[in-house]
Amino acid sequence: MSGQVNLDAAPLGLKAVREQSRLELQELLDAIPGRKLLVLDETLTGPLGLVVEVSLLKARGVERIYHLLPAPLETDCECVVYVVRPHIELMHLIASQVRGRAREPNARTVVIFVPQRSMICEKVLEEAFVYDLVSVREFAMDMVPLDVDLVSLENECFAECNVHGVHLSLLQLARSLVKLQAASGPFALIRGKGESAKTVVELMRSLQTARDASIPGGARAAAAAAGGAGATLVVLDRRADLVTPMLTQLTYEGLLDETFEIKHSFVDVDPALLAGTATAAGGSASASGSASAGSERKIKLSLNSNDSLYAEIRDVNFARLHALLRSKAEEIRDGYEQRHAAQTVSQMRGFMKKLGSMQQQHKSLATHINMAQALTQRTSSATFRRQLEHEQSLLANGGETALLGSGGAIDACADFVEEMIGKAEPLPRVLRLLCLMSLVGNGLKQRQLDFFRTELLQTYGYELGFTLDRLESAGLLRRSEARSSWPSLRSALRLIVDGSDEANPTDVAHIFSGYAPVSVRLVQQAVSGQWLGLEDALRMLPGPLFEVRPQTGASPQRPSPGVSPPRLSYGNNAIGDEGEAEQREERPVVLVVFVGGCTYAEVSALRWISRRPGASRRYMVLTTHMCSGTSLMAELIDKVENNLAFGPAGSAA
C-alpha cells in the first residue's frame, strides 16, 4: 500500500487540496513534450511521494527519477526536469549539469521550483550563463498531508526564521491557510501568540483580501455559504513554547521519532529489526532495497492511520504500551480461535471475511512489538532514566529561589550536563538539556554560562562557538538577567499535574508523565475564550497575544453581556462547552498552526483532547515541519568545514 494516507475523513477540504497539487504537477508535466528524466532535490523525494504516485509521473512521460547529486548527468531523454527547492547551492549543481549537456542535440532543461520561484536563484543561473538554456516554472506544493489530522509544509525553518532572519516560510504558511479557506470557507475566529504567528495572520489576511478582490461578489458569497460554519484558527509561534521540544517525548510515536527520526511519516529501520515479520503487511513497511539479496539497505516503515493498529497505539504513553500490545495479541488470538466454533457454511464464510483483516493486524502487531522492544533498550538505560529525572525535576522545581529549598534542581542538572560533556555524549543531547536549564531558569548565571562554553569548546571543538551564538540568537541559551517567570507560569497554566495516570488519563499532562505542554495549554485557553483572564501569565511568554474576528463568514457563539464565560477546567471536565456538548460526527474544527515546528507529542496531546468523551471540537494541526529537540539542534548546529591546507612543516600552504 502507498505511504499516502487516506484523506476521506480529513476536515477542511484537505483531500481536495492534495488533489489540486496533483493536478497542478500533472499540468506542468503535460506541458513538457517528449521523454523526461526527473531530477529531484533529495529533500523533496519524501514530500512528493505523499502527494503524487509514481504511476502518475510515468503516465506523464517520466522514464526515470534521479536525485540531484554533484556528478555529471548522463541520459538519453530529450528533456531533463529538475524539481528543486529554491536553494542557491542547488543552482550551482544544476548549472554544472546543464553546461555538461549543452552540446547534446535537442537537449532541453526545465527547472521547477517548489513551492515558488526565486529571483535570487534565477540570478545565480543567469550568472552561470545557463539561464537562457533552461525554462523556469513553479509548483506550489505547500502542504503535505502526513495524516488525516496532521499537515506539514515539510520546511525546516526554525533557524531560518529565528537566526537568519529569512521569512519566506511565513509567506508559504500564509498561502497554505488561504488555500484551506478556499476549500472549506473562511475562519470564524483567529487567535494567536508570538511575533511570527502574528506575521503569518497578517500575510494571510492580505493574500485573502487580494484573492477576494479578484473573485466576483456573487461567487465569493456562494463560496462562503458553501463552507458552512467556519473553523477556529489558533496560530502559535514556536518561540512561545521552547520548553516542550527540548523535552524527551514519551509517547510511542514520539519515542520512535526520538530514536529513529520519522521523516515524511516514514522511519528507516534495519531489516534485522523486523526479522520474522512480513514487512509489506498492511502496507506498513516497504523495502527500499532487496533484503533477501543480502542488501544492507534499510526498510522504510510507513507510520500513519492507514495502519489501524498504529493509529490506536501511537499516542499512548510508552509506560502503558506493552500492556496495550499484550491486550491486542490476546484479541487476535481469540479471533483465530473462532474458527473452531464455525460449524455451518455461513459461519465459516463469516470467519473467512474477517481472516484477512486479522492477518493484517497480526503482522502489524509483530512489527510494532519489535519496534517497542528496540525502544525499550533505550528507555531502560541508566542514561535515559537519569536524563528524564533531571528534565522532570527542572519542570517541577526549576526557577524557584534557593531560599525555598528548590533551587537545587538546576544545580543538579548542571552537574549531570558536565558529566555528559566529560563523556562526550552526542552533542544534540547535551545542548537540548543545557537549553532546557536556560529556558526554565530564565537564563544561566554568567559564571555558569562561561564554564559550559569553555567545556563545550574544549570537548567538541572551537567551531562550536558559532553554534552557541546561534542558540543565543534563537533565545535558547543566554545569560540570566532577571528572576525566572517559570514558577508563575507553571502555576497559572497548571503545567504540572501530580499523580498523572498514564493508564486512565484525566488530563493531557499524561502525555509527558505529569507535564502539560505550554503550547497545548495555550490552545485550550484560545478555544475556551479565556485569553484575557490570564493576560498577565501569557505576557510572560515572548511575543504578542492577538485575536481577529473576520467580518465575513460565521462567527462562534459569544457569551451574552453580563454572563461570565464558561469555566476553564483541565481535568475530566471539558474546556469551554465541550463537557456539555454531545459527540457529533461533524464537529467544529480547530486548526492549530505551529510556526517553527511541532513535536509528535504535542499532536498526541491534541488528539487526546479531540477523543475524550464529550469533546465537541475536532483538532487538526498544520505545521511548518515536525521537530524534536534533536532536530532543532541539528538545524542550529553550524556545519563549519576546515578547508585550510598545511604544508609539510605545519605552516599554511
N, C-alpha and C positions, 0 to 999 in steps of 0.2 A: 504494500500500500504506500502511496505517496506520503511524504512528510507534511504535505499541505493539510491543514486542519479543516474539518467540515464546518462551514460557517452558516449552516441552515438556521441555527438558533442564535446567531450573533445579533446583538442590538445595533442601532444607529446606522443601518444600511451598510454594514461592513462588507457583506458579500458583494453588494453592488459596487463598492469602491474597489475591491480586488478585481472584479470583472472589468471595470473601467481601465485598470492598469494593464490587464491582459490585452484588451482591445487596442490600447494605445501602442503597445510594443508590436502587436500584430500589424498595425498600420505602418509603423516605421519600417518593419522588415519587408512588407509587401511593396513599399515604395522603392526598394533597392532590388533591381533585377539581377538575375543570374545566381550562380552558386556562391555561397557565402561561407567564410570562415569567421566564427565568432570568437573574439579575444576578450576575456573578462578580467577586470580588476578582481584580484583574489578576494577582496572584502565584499564583493557583490555576489559571489557564487551562491552562498547560503541564502541571502535575502531573495535573490531572483528565483531560486528554486521553490520558495514558499509562495510565489505569486504566479509563475508560469511553469508549464510542464515542458520537458524536453521534446515530447511529441509535437507540441505546438511550434517549437523552433524548427524542427526538422521539416514540418509541413510548409514552412515559410522559406525553404531553400537553404537552411543552415546544415552544412555537411559535417562540420567538425567544430568542437568547442575547446579552446586553449585558454590557459591563464597567461596574463601579461607578465613576461619574465624578461630579464636583461640578456637576451640572446637573439641572434638573427632569426627572422621568421621565414620558414620555408613552407610554401603551399602552392597548389595548382589551382586554387579557387580564384575566380576573377575578382572577387571583392572581399576585402578584409574589413570587418565591422568591429570596432573597439567599443565596448560598453564599460565606462570607467567613471569613477568619482572625479570631480574637478580638483585634482591634486597636482601641483607643479612637477613633483618628481616623476609622476606617471607620464607627463607630457614629453619629458626627455626620452623616456623609453619608446614612446610612440614615434617621436621624430626620428630616432635612430633606425627603427624598423621601416618606416616609410621611405627613408633615404635608401635603405638596402633594396627596396622593391621598385625604386624609381625607374630603373631601366627595363623592367619587365613590360612587355606589350600588353595593353588593355588593363593594366593594374589600376584598381580603384580602391579608395580607402574612405570609410565613413567613421567618424568619431561621434558616439552618442554619450552625452554627459548625463549622469544621474545624481541628483534629481533635477539639476538645472545647469545651463551653460555658465561659463565663467570667462569674463573678458580677460582676466589675468592669464588663464590657461591658454586661451586663444592667442594672446600676445606672445606667449612662450613658443607656440608653434610657428607663429609668424617670424620671430627672431631666429628660429632654427631653419628658416627658408623652406618649410614644408606646408605652410598654411594653404597655399594655392593648390596643393596636391590632395587635400582632404575636403570632405563635406562634413559639416558640423550640424548635429541635431541634439535634442534633449529628450529625456524620458523621465517624466515626473512621477517616478515610483517613490512617493513619500512614505507611505505606510505599509508595513509588512505585518500581516496577522500572524502572531505566534500561537494564539488560541482564540476561542470564541469571546473571551473577555479580556484579552491582552493584545495590544497592538504596539509595535515599536517602529521608530524610524531607522533603527539599526545604525545610528550615527553617534559614535563615541565622542561627545562634545563637552565633557565637563572641563577638561583642561583648556580646550579651545575657547570656551566662554569665560572661564574664571581666571585664566592665567594669560592667555594670548590676546584676549580682547576681540576675538573673531566671533561674530554673532549670526552667521549665515544659517546655523541650525535653528535659531529662533524664528527666522522667516519661514523655514521649511515646516516647522511645527505649526505656525500660524496658518500656513496654506493648507495643511492637513485638516485643521479644525474647520476651515471654510468648506472643504470637501465633505466633511461629515455633516455639516449643516445643510449642504446642498442635497445630501442623500436622505436626511431624516428630519429636517426642519430646524429652525433657529433655537438656540439655547434660551431657556426661560429665565435662568438666573446664573450669574457668573460671580464666583468668589475666589480669592487667591491670596497668596502670601509670597513675598520675595520680589526682588527687582527684576530678575529675568522673567518671572511669571507675569508681572505687570506689562513688561515689554511685549511678550507674546500676545497678550489680550489686546493691547493697543494695535499691534500689527494685524491681528485677526479682524478687528473691527474696521480698520482702514481697508483691508482687502475685501471684506464683505460689503462695505459701502460702495466700493468701486464695482464689484460684481453686480450688486443690486441696481446700480445706475445703468448697467448695460442690458438689463432684462426689462421687458415691458411690464408695466404695473399690474396688469391682469394676470400674467403668467407668474409674477412674483407672489401675488396674493394666493393664487391657487397652490403654489408650491408650499407656502407656509401653512395653508389649511391642511394639505395632504400630510404634512409632517406630524400633525396631532399635537399633543401636549409635549412641550419642549423638555429636553433633558437639563439637568443641573450640571454646570461645569465648575469643577474645582481645580485650580491650577496652582502647583507648588514648585517653588524653586528648591533645588536640591540643597542649596546652602542654608535653607531654613531648618533643615534637619540633616546635619552631617554626622551626628552620633550614630544613627541606625546603620548606615552602610559600613561603619568601622567595626561593628559587632559581628561575631560569628553567627551565621544563620543556623537555626536549629530545626527547621522543617526538613522533611525528606528531600524535597526539590531544592531547598536552599543548600543543604549539605552536598547534594550532587553538584551544584554549581561551585561550591567552595572547593570540592575535591577534584572534579573532572572538568570544570568550566563549561557550562552549557553555552553553545554558540548557535544562534538562529534555531532554537528548540531542538538541537541535537547535541549529544555528547559523543566523543570519540573514546572508545574503550578497547582494551586489549582482547583479542579473541579468546585468550585463556581464561579471562574473567567470566565469559559467558559460555564456557565449555559445558556441553551437555544440554544446552538449550537450543531450540530452533530459532535462530536469530531473525528469521523472517516472519516469525509468528505474529499474526495480527498487525503486521506492518510496523511493529515496534522496533525492528532493527533491520538494517541493510548493510551488507558488506561493501566496504569501499575497495576491496580487493579480494582475491580468491584465497581465503584462509586455508582451504583444503589443499591448495597447491604449495603450501609451505610459506605463504606470504606472511610477513610480519606487519602488514598494514592493518590499521585499526578498523574496528567496526563502528559504524555510525548508528547510534541508538536514538530513535525519534521519541521525543517526550512532549506529548500533547494529549488532549482529551479524546482523540481517536482511540486511544487505549483506555477503555473504561476502568480497568483496574488502577492504572496510574492516576487517572482523574480522581479516583476515590482516596488514594493514599498520599498524594503529593503534598498536601497541605497540612498533614498531621505532624505534630512534634515527634522528633526521632525517638524520644523516650517510649512512645507507645506504638511505634511502627512494627516491632517484632510481634507483639500481641495481635495486631491487626492482620499481619500476614499469616500468622498461625490460624486465625479465625477463617480467613479466606481459603486456606488449604483444606480446612475441615469442611467448608461449604462445597468445595469442588469434589472432595472425596464422597460426601453424601450424595452429590449429584450423580456421580458414576455408579454408586450403589443402587440407584433407582432402576438400573437395568434388570436387576434380579426380580423386581416387583412387576415388571412388564410382562403380562401373560397373554393379552389379546393383541391382535394386529394393530388396532388403533392405539393401544398403549405403547407398543414398540415404535409405531410411527411417530408418536409424540416424543418419545425419548430420542429418536434419531434426529428430530428437528432441533433439539437442544444440544445434541452432542457436539456439533461444530463449534457452537459458542463456548461450551465447556472446555473443549480442547484449546481454543484460542486463549481463554482465561488461564488454563493450566500452564501454557507456555509463557504467557506474560508473567504469571506468578513466579515461575522458575527464574526468569530474567531478573525480576526485582528482588528476589531472595538473594541472588548472587551479588547484586549491586549493594544491597543492605549489608551483606557480610563484609564487602570491601569498605564500606563506610564505618562499620563497627571497628575495624582495625585502627582507624584514625581516632574515632571518638573514645576508644578505650585506652589510648596512650596517655602517659602521665603528663606530657607537654600540653596536649589538648585540654585536659581537665584543669591543669593549673592556669592556663590562659583563660579558660571560661570562668573560673573562680574570680580571677582578677577583673575581668570585664563586668561581671555581676556585682562585685564589690564596688567598683567605680560608679556604676549606675545607682546603687542603693545608698552609698555613703560619700561619693566624691563631691568635692566642692564645699563640704561642711568645714567649719573652723576647727582648728586643733583643740580649742577650748571645750568643744562639745565631745571630744574624745573620738571623733570620726575622721580626723584629718589623716589618719594612718593609711587610708585606702590608696591615696595617690603615692605615698612614700613606699608602701609595699609593692605597688605596681612598678614603681621606678626601679626597685631592686631587681624585679623579675625581668624588666626590659634590659637592664645592664647585664644580667645573666645571659639573656638571649643574644645580645651583641657579642659577648665573650665567646659564645658557642658558634658564632657566625650563622645564626639561623637565617632562613630565607628573608631577604630584605623587606618585601612587602608585608610579611607577617609582623616584623619588628616595627615598621613605620605605622601601620594601622593602630597598633596598641599605643604607641607613643602619641599619635594624633588623638586617640580617644582620651588619654590623660589630659592633653591640652584643651580639648573641647569641653570636657566636664569641669575642669578646674579654671576655665576662662584664661587659659594660657599656663605656661610654666614659669617658675621663678628664673630670673636671669642666670643665676649660678647653675641651676639645674639644666637649663637650655644649653648653656655653653659646654657643660660637661658632656651631654649627649651628642652634641655636634662634634666635639673632639673625638669621642669614642667611635661614632659612626664613620667619620672620615678616615680614621686610622684602620678600621676593620674592613670597610667596603671600598675604600679608595677616595682620593680627594676630588674626583669628578662628581661625587655625590653632593658636593656643595651646591651645584646648580639645582638639584632636586629639592634640597632643603629650602632654597629660595622659592621654588615653585609652591611647595607646601605652605609657605608663609603667605604667598600671594593668594592662594585658594582659601585661606582662613582656617587651615587645618592645624598648623603648628606656629605658635607665636609666644611672645613674652607676656607674662601676666601683668596687667596694669590696673586691675580693679578686682573687687571681690566677685566670686563666681555667682552667677544667677541660676545655676543648675538646681540647687535645692528648692528655690522658689518655683521654678518651672516644673520640677518634678512633683511638687505638692499641688500646684494649681491644675495641672493636667492629669494628675493621678497616673503618673508614668510607671510607678512600681506598685504591683498588686501582690501582696503577701498571700501565700497559700494557694498559688495558682495551680489548678489541677489539669494536667495535660490529657487525662483520660476523659474527664467530664468538664470541659471548659465552660466557664460562665463569663469570661472576659477575654478580649482579644490579646491580653498580655500573655496567654499561654503559648503563643507563637514563639516568644523568646524566653519561656520559662520564668515569667514574672515581670517582664518589661513590656510595656505597650509603646510601640514606636511613636515618636513625636508626630511624624507625618500622618499616621492613621488617626491620632487624636485630633489633629487639625481638620482632617476630613470629617470626623464626627461632629466637630464644632461647626463646620461650614454647613453641613446638612441640617443640623438642629437649629441653625439661626442664632447661635449663642456667641457670635464673634464679639459683639460689644460688651457682653458680660465679663469677658476675660481679656479685655483690651490690654490691661497692664501686664499680664503674663505673656501675651503674644508679642508685646513690644520687646520682650527680652530676646526674641529671635530676630535675626537680621532681615532687613527688607520690609517694605510697606505692606500693610494689610488693606485689601481693597474689595469692593463689591460693585457690580454693574448689573442693572436691571434693564435689559433691552426694551425699547419702546414697542417693538413689534413682537408678535407671537404670544403664546400663552405664558402666563406668569404663575408661579407657585402660590398656593393659598397662604395668606398672611394673617397673623392674629388681628382680631378686631381691636380698635383703640381701647385702652384701659384694661385689656386682657393680657395677663402675663404669658410669655412664651412658654412652650412645653418644657418641663424639667429635663435636664440632661442626666442621663444615667449611663454607667459603664458596665453594669453587671448584666443580670438576666433581663432586666428591663430594657426596652428598646430605646433608641435615640430619637428624640422628637416624637413623631406619631407612629413610629414603627411597631411599638408594642401593642397598639390597639388595632392596627390595620390587619386585615386578613391577607394571607398569602395569595397572590394572584399570578396568573400565568404571564400577563402583560403588566409588569410593574414599571413605575417610573425609573428612568436610568440616571445614575450619577456617573458622569465621566470624570475620572481623576487623572489629571495630566501632571507628569513629573518632568520638570525641565532640568536636565543634567543627570538623569539616570534613576532607575528604580530597582530595588532588590526583589528577589523572588519571595522572600519572607514577607515583605510589605504587600505583595499581591495576594499571598495566602491569607494575610490578616483581613484584607478587604473581601475576599471570598467568604471567609468565616462570617463576617457581618451580613453578607448577602444571604447566606444559607440558614442562619439561625431562625428558629420558629418566630413567626410574626413579622419578619422583615418585610417592609413594604417597598423597599427600593432595591434595585439591582445595580451593582457596581461594575464598571468597566475601566480599564487602565490604558492610557496612552502615554508612552514614554519615549524620550529621545533614544534610550538604549537601556538594556538590562545591565546591571552592575552589581559588584560586590566590593568590599574593601580592597581586595586584592586587585581587581580590575581597575579601580580608581587609582590605586598606587601605580599600576602599570602605565596608565595614561600620564601620570605626573613624573615618573622617573625619567630623567633626561638621559637619552642614549648618547653618551659622549664617546667619540672614537679618537684614539690616539694615532694620528697619522704622521707623527714625527719619525723621520728616518735618521738613524745614528750610524756614524762611521765606525771603523774597527776599533778606534781608540775611545769610543764612547761619546765623542763630540757630534753635534748635529751635522749631518752631511749637507 
